[in-house]
Amino acid sequence: MAFSSEEEMRTHLIVRLKELDPDSLIVMDSQNVGDIVICRGGEAPEIFFLELKLYQPRNRRINLGDSSGRGFQPEVVQKRPYYLEDHLRWILCDGRQDEPSYVLTDTATIRRYLAGGGIGAKHNNIQVGILRELPILSEDALMKKLRDFLTT
């Protein structure tokens, strides 16, 4: 048997895929692909991704990735896959409010608000200041912006 597990096979194939064309192909190590995936049909089918972050005061930060600093979110921020730069949006919700308020942004903006200035080996976070400095949206305004993003 060539592999003792599916994970071993996956690890092997990722290494091989990264060798194919490292200048134009970005192979993601993480297995999940966004908190919400939206497929648009019709004459111009596309796929879109939404990453969701909820700020809760008891945490005092907006976490990015798992407790080891790994996962899809830090990988997307660090590796900058071209398609996801254009087809992924981040929805941040401020949990300090009685009524939900949101920030809708792209990954380039998330990079500007990384705690410590970049992705590290552990405990990656988004600075809470993003909730003060970017436009705050009501849920209706968020849905309008998302409709524009998903349909144009």
C-alpha positions in Angstrom: 0.0 0.0 0.0 1.4 3.3 -1.1 -0.1 5.4 1.8 -1.2 4.4 5.3 -3.9 7.1 5.4 -5.8 9.6 3.4 -4.0 12.4 5.3 -0.6 10.9 4.3 -1.7 10.8 0.7 -3.0 14.4 0.9 0.3 15.6 2.4 2.3 13.8 -0.4 0.1 15.2 -3.2 0.3 18.8 -1.8 4.1 18.6 -1.9 3.9 17.4 -5.5 1.3 20.0 -6.5 3.4 22.8 -5.1 6.2 21.7 -7.4 4.1 22.0 -10.6 4.3 25.7 -11.1 5.2 27.6 -7.9 5.1 31.0 -9.7 1.4 30.8 -10.7 -0.2 28.1 -8.6 -0.9 28.6 -4.9 -1.8 25.3 -3.2 -3.6 25.8 0.1 -2.6 23.6 3.0 -5.9 24.1 4.9 -8.8 21.8 4.1 -11.8 24.1 4.7 -12.8 26.8 2.2 -14.5 29.7 3.9 -17.3 30.1 6.4 -19.8 30.6 3.6 -19.4 29.6 0.0 -21.8 31.1 -2.6 -22.1 29.8 -6.1 -23.5 32.1 -8.7 -25.1 30.4 -11.8 -26.4 31.8 -15.0 -24.3 33.1 -17.9 -21.3 34.1 -15.7 -21.0 31.4 -13.1 -18.6 32.2 -10.3 -17.9 31.1 -6.7 -17.6 33.5 -3.8 -16.4 33.1 -0.2 -17.2 34.9 3.0 -15.2 34.7 6.1 -17.0 35.7 9.3 -15.5 37.1 12.4 -17.4 38.1 15.6 -15.7 40.4 18.1 -16.7 39.6 21.6 -15.3 41.9 24.4 -14.5 39.0 26.7 -11.9 37.8 24.1 -10.4 41.3 23.6 -9.3 40.4 20.1 -10.6 39.2 16.7 -9.0 35.8 16.2 -7.6 34.7 12.9 -7.1 31.0 12.3 -6.9 28.4 15.1 -5.0 28.5 18.4 -1.9 27.4 16.6 -2.0 30.3 14.2 -2.9 28.0 11.3 -5.9 27.5 9.1 -7.5 28.8 6.0 -7.8 32.4 7.1 -4.1 33.1 7.9 -3.1 31.2 4.8 -5.3 33.3 2.6 -4.0 36.5 4.2 -0.4 35.4 3.9 -0.3 33.6 0.5 -2.6 36.1 -1.4 -4.3 33.7 -3.9 -5.3 36.0 -6.7 -8.9 34.6 -7.1 -9.6 34.9 -3.4 -8.3 38.5 -3.4 -11.2 39.3 -5.7 -13.8 36.7 -4.6 -13.5 36.7 -0.8 -15.0 39.2 1.6 -14.7 39.4 5.4 -17.8 40.2 7.5 -16.8 41.4 11.0 -19.6 41.8 13.5 -19.2 44.0 16.6 -20.5 41.9 19.5 -20.5 44.9 21.8 -23.7 46.3 20.3 -27.3 45.4 21.1 -28.2 45.5 17.4 -25.7 43.7 15.1 -23.4 46.1 13.3 -21.0 45.0 10.6 -17.9 45.8 8.6 -17.5 44.3 5.1 -14.0 44.3 3.8 -11.5 42.6 1.6 -8.3 40.7 2.5 -6.0 43.5 1.5 -7.7 45.7 4.2 -7.5 42.8 6.8 -3.7 42.7 6.2 -3.4 46.3 7.2 -5.1 45.5 10.6 -3.1 42.4 11.6 -1.9 42.5 15.1 1.9 42.5 15.1 1.9 43.6 11.5 1.7 40.1 9.9 1.0 36.5 10.2 3.0 34.8 12.9 3.6 31.3 14.1 0.8 31.5 16.8 -2.2 33.5 17.9 -2.9 35.6 14.8 -5.4 38.4 15.4 -7.1 41.3 13.6 -6.8 44.7 15.5 -10.1 45.7 17.1 -9.5 49.2 15.7 -10.9 47.9 12.3 -14.3 48.2 13.9 -13.8 51.9 14.6 -12.0 53.0 11.5 -14.0 51.3 8.7 -17.6 52.1 7.8 -20.1 50.4 10.1 -23.1 48.8 8.3 -26.6 47.9 9.4 -27.7 44.4 8.4 -29.8 45.8 5.6 -26.8 47.9 4.3 -24.6 44.8 4.6 -27.1 42.8 2.5 -27.2 45.5 -0.2 -23.4 45.6 -0.4 -23.2 41.8 -0.5 -25.8 41.7 -3.3 -23.7 44.1 -5.3 -20.6 42.1 -4.7 -22.2 38.8 -5.6 -24.1 39.9 -8.7 -21.8 42.3 -10.5 
